[in-house]
Amino acid sequence: MGQQAIVASYFNGDIKQNGNHTKLLSPEFFEMWGRTAIAENGHYQANGYANAWDIMPSDVEEKEDYTLVLEMTSQRLFYITFFVSLVTMLFVAILSLVLVKWIKKR
């Protein structure tokens, strides 16, 4: 991932937050696919509405410097179904054109 501007920091600068960005049409879009989720069992609801995770050092292989990427799996499913729908629509359109030309020849 490329270097991004820090928009906030917490705990005297120990935790830094980068800005939000979309990677849908960039080469890095598939970078996280196939990676294992960490701390899935440590997920809980905080303050009655927010998502929170307890991330232990063992979850990140005892590393002190790492990047966490939050990604909604339902959003990934949306991208997959959108792509499948787009390919299907193109296939149907091409098939329709071929069929119309074939019928006109007969």
Beta strands, then each sheet from edge to edge (+ up, - down):
strand 1: 6-10
strand 2: 15-18
strand 3: 43-46
strand 4: 50-53
sheet 1: 1+ 2-
sheet 2: 3+ 4-
end
